[in-house]
Amino acid sequence: MNRAFALVELLVALVILVSVMGIGYVAIISSLRDQGVQEASTNVQAKLRRVVEVMTQDIRSAVLGGVINTPYVSSTTAISFAMLDGGAGFPLSGSTATTTTVTALNSNASSFGIANGDTLFLLDTVQNRGILRTVTAAPVALAGSTNQYTVTYSNCPNATNTSVAFRVSSQGYSYNASNRRLMFQRGSTEEVVAFNITGFNIQYVYRILGGTTEQVNPSGYASGSGVLQTMSIGGSAYFLQRIVVTLSSEERANGRNVTRTYSGQIELLGTDQQLSANNQPFTGVVACS
């Protein structure tokens, strides 16, 4: 009888042991799954943060914070800007619709900083606006001068009042929802910045001139030709102060989709600079007319 009792005790102990082991196994598996999900969440968040940090660095370096429309038309899913491409600005004189006289420190026309095919950001300090032009010929030394050169660009009547030129590169970011890719393009080269981006949105924040009131994506801020740099809202002048970028991505972990969203605010440095005697901010990059 003692043997029978001992056997029963052994069986009960085994049942208890198996139960405890089963509970422990479930707990370990659950913990590993939670850890996998947490790691996936951390990876997704880190990826989005890195993308926003790179975009912030690029866009904040744009010349006067200018939002342009090449290589992509700026919108809620794309933004383009002019990036300074070496050197300070060049003083201009005698600008026309197709040529301008550039004053440079270098007396060598082949190496003073502007070449055929370069993109110039021409600054009109009378109407506080920029014009993008492509240089169409090698600069030619001005007769009788050792540091002035004639630069020829594609026709643009708006260029006649420009007084400063910057050599720039046009670049931008664009989201392709069909393949979930965030693209970056500089010149003619386009590359993938991030894969598996499930959402991408840009908000444009405008601030009233001389005040703190702001409007987000106000009515009429964008059209088929891109995003306005300045606009009138309720009879008051507003300028583009910042953009807010929001990205989403997901990663598969332990049979679950882990989705995360990350937002970043990017101040457009220089957009509120008063460039002329009329004390108005930079009005943006305009098309030729």
C-alpha positions in Angstrom: 0.0 0.0 0.0 2.9 2.3 0.7 4.2 1.5 -2.7 0.9 2.4 -4.3 0.8 5.6 -2.3 4.3 6.4 -3.4 3.5 5.7 -7.0 0.5 8.1 -6.8 2.7 10.7 -5.2 5.2 10.3 -8.0 2.5 10.6 -10.7 1.1 13.7 -9.0 4.6 15.2 -8.8 5.2 14.5 -12.5 1.9 16.1 -13.4 2.8 19.2 -11.4 6.2 19.3 -12.9 4.9 18.9 -16.5 2.3 21.7 -15.8 5.0 24.0 -14.4 7.3 23.3 -17.3 4.4 23.9 -19.7 3.6 27.2 -18.1 7.3 28.2 -18.1 7.5 27.2 -21.8 4.6 29.3 -22.7 6.0 32.2 -20.8 9.4 31.9 -22.4 7.9 31.7 -25.9 5.6 34.7 -25.2 8.6 36.6 -23.9 10.7 35.8 -27.0 7.8 36.8 -29.2 7.4 40.1 -27.3 11.1 40.7 -27.6 11.0 40.1 -31.3 8.2 42.5 -31.7 10.0 45.1 -29.6 13.2 44.7 -31.6 11.2 45.1 -34.9 9.5 48.2 -33.5 12.9 49.6 -32.5 14.4 48.9 -35.9 11.5 50.5 -37.7 11.6 53.6 -35.5 15.4 53.9 -35.9 15.1 53.6 -39.7 12.4 56.4 -39.9 14.4 58.6 -37.6 17.5 58.3 -39.8 15.6 59.1 -42.9 14.1 62.2 -41.3 17.5 63.3 -40.0 19.0 63.1 -43.5 16.1 65.0 -45.0 16.4 67.6 -42.3 20.1 68.2 -42.9 19.6 68.5 -46.7 16.5 70.8 -46.7 17.9 73.1 -44.0 20.9 73.6 -46.3 18.7 74.8 -49.1 19.6 78.2 -50.5 17.3 80.7 -48.6 15.1 77.7 -47.8 13.8 77.8 -51.3 11.3 75.1 -52.3 11.4 74.5 -56.0 9.8 72.3 -58.5 12.6 70.3 -60.1 13.4 67.4 -60.1 10.0 66.8 -58.5 7.0 69.1 -58.3 6.8 69.9 -54.6 3.6 68.6 -53.0 2.4 66.6 -50.0 4.4 63.6 -51.2 7.4 65.3 -52.7 9.7 68.2 -52.1 12.6 69.8 -54.2 15.1 72.4 -53.2 18.2 74.1 -54.4 21.4 73.1 -52.6 24.5 75.3 -52.6 27.0 73.5 -54.8 30.3 75.1 -53.7 31.5 78.6 -53.1 29.9 81.8 -51.9 27.6 84.0 -54.1 29.0 85.8 -57.1 28.1 89.6 -57.4 26.4 90.3 -60.7 26.1 93.4 -62.9 24.6 94.2 -66.3 22.2 91.2 -66.2 19.9 90.7 -69.2 17.4 88.0 -70.1 20.2 85.7 -71.4 23.5 86.9 -70.0 25.0 88.5 -66.9 28.4 89.9 -65.8 29.9 88.0 -63.0 32.6 89.4 -60.7 35.0 86.8 -59.4 38.2 86.7 -57.3 39.8 84.2 -59.8 41.3 85.7 -62.9 41.2 82.4 -64.8 37.9 82.0 -66.7 38.2 78.2 -66.8 38.3 77.8 -63.0 36.6 80.7 -61.3 33.7 78.6 -60.2 31.0 78.6 -63.0 31.1 76.3 -66.0 28.9 75.3 -68.9 26.0 73.1 -67.8 26.0 74.5 -64.2 22.7 75.5 -62.5 22.6 79.0 -61.2 20.4 80.4 -58.5 20.0 84.1 -59.6 18.8 86.3 -56.7 16.6 89.3 -57.5 16.9 91.6 -54.4 14.4 94.1 -55.8 11.4 91.7 -55.7 13.0 89.2 -53.3 12.9 86.2 -55.5 15.1 83.6 -57.1 15.4 82.3 -60.6 17.0 79.0 -61.6 19.0 79.1 -64.9 21.2 76.6 -66.7 24.6 78.0 -68.0 24.6 77.3 -71.8 28.2 78.3 -72.7 31.6 78.5 -71.1 32.1 81.9 -69.3 34.0 84.5 -71.4 36.4 87.1 -69.9 35.0 90.6 -70.2 37.3 92.8 -72.4 39.5 95.0 -70.4 38.8 93.3 -67.1 40.8 90.7 -65.1 38.1 89.4 -62.9 34.8 89.9 -64.7 33.1 87.3 -67.0 30.1 87.1 -69.2 27.9 84.1 -68.3 25.2 83.0 -70.8 22.1 81.1 -69.7 18.8 80.0 -71.1 16.4 82.9 -71.8 14.6 84.4 -68.8 13.2 88.0 -68.8 12.9 87.8 -64.9 16.7 87.5 -64.7 17.3 91.2 -65.7 17.1 92.4 -62.1 19.3 89.8 -60.5 22.3 90.9 -58.5 23.8 87.8 -56.9 24.3 84.3 -58.3 24.9 81.0 -56.5 26.0 77.7 -58.1 23.5 75.1 -57.0 22.2 71.6 -57.6 18.6 70.8 -57.8 17.6 67.9 -55.7 14.6 66.4 -53.9 12.7 63.6 -52.3 9.6 61.8 -53.7 7.4 59.0 -52.4 6.2 56.2 -54.6 3.2 54.6 -52.9 2.9 51.8 -55.5 6.2 50.2 -54.5 6.6 51.8 -51.0 9.9 53.5 -51.9 11.2 56.9 -50.9 13.3 58.3 -53.7 16.0 60.9 -53.8 17.2 62.6 -57.0 20.1 65.0 -57.7 20.4 66.1 -61.3 19.7 63.1 -63.5 20.6 60.5 -60.8 17.8 59.0 -58.8 18.2 56.4 -56.0 16.2 54.7 -53.3 16.5 56.2 -49.9 14.3 53.8 -48.0 12.3 50.7 -48.8 8.9 49.6 -47.3 7.7 53.1 -46.5 4.0 52.6 -46.0 3.1 56.3 -45.6 4.8 59.7 -46.4 3.3 63.1 -45.9 4.6 66.7 -46.0 2.8 69.6 -44.3 3.7 73.1 -45.2 3.6 75.6 -42.3 3.2 79.3 -43.1 3.8 82.1 -40.6 2.4 85.6 -40.8 5.0 88.2 -41.6 6.3 89.9 -38.4 4.1 87.7 -36.1 3.7 84.3 -34.7 0.3 83.2 -36.2 0.7 80.1 -38.4 -1.3 78.2 -40.9 -0.8 74.6 -42.0 -1.4 73.7 -45.7 -3.6 76.8 -46.1 -6.1 76.9 -49.0 -4.3 77.7 -52.3 -0.8 77.0 -51.0 -0.1 74.5 -53.8 -1.1 74.0 -57.4 0.1 72.0 -60.4 3.2 74.2 -60.5 4.2 73.5 -57.0 4.2 75.1 -53.5 4.1 78.8 -52.9 6.9 80.4 -50.8 4.7 83.4 -49.8 1.0 83.9 -50.0 -1.8 86.2 -48.8 -4.2 84.7 -46.2 -7.1 86.8 -45.1 -5.4 89.9 -46.5 -2.2 89.3 -44.6 1.2 88.2 -45.9 2.5 84.8 -44.9 5.7 83.1 -45.7 6.7 79.4 -45.7 8.4 78.9 -42.3 8.8 75.1 -41.9 7.7 71.7 -43.2 6.6 68.8 -41.1 7.5 65.3 -42.5 5.7 62.2 -41.4 6.8 58.7 -42.4 5.4 55.3 -41.6 6.9 51.9 -42.1 6.3 48.3 -41.0 8.2 45.1 -40.4 7.0 41.5 -40.0 7.8 39.9 -36.6 6.5 36.6 -35.3 3.6 36.6 -37.6 2.6 40.2 -36.8 3.0 43.4 -38.7 4.8 46.0 -36.6 3.9 49.5 -37.8 5.5 52.7 -36.6 5.3 56.4 -37.5 7.8 59.1 -37.1 7.5 62.9 -37.6 10.1 65.7 -37.8 9.9 69.5 -38.1 12.3 71.2 -40.5 12.8 74.9 -40.3 13.4 76.5 -43.6 16.4 78.8 -42.8 16.5 82.1 -44.6 12.8 82.2 -45.8 12.1 85.2 -43.5 15.2 87.2 -44.5 14.4 90.7 -45.6 16.4 91.1 -48.7 15.6 94.6 -49.9 14.4 98.0 -48.8 10.8 97.0 -48.8 11.4 94.6 -45.9 9.6 91.7 -47.4 10.7 88.0 -47.0 12.1 85.8 -49.8 9.1 85.2 -52.1 10.5 82.0 -53.6 11.9 80.6 -56.9 9.7 81.9 -59.8 9.3 80.6 -63.3 10.4 82.8 -66.3 7.8 85.0 -67.8 
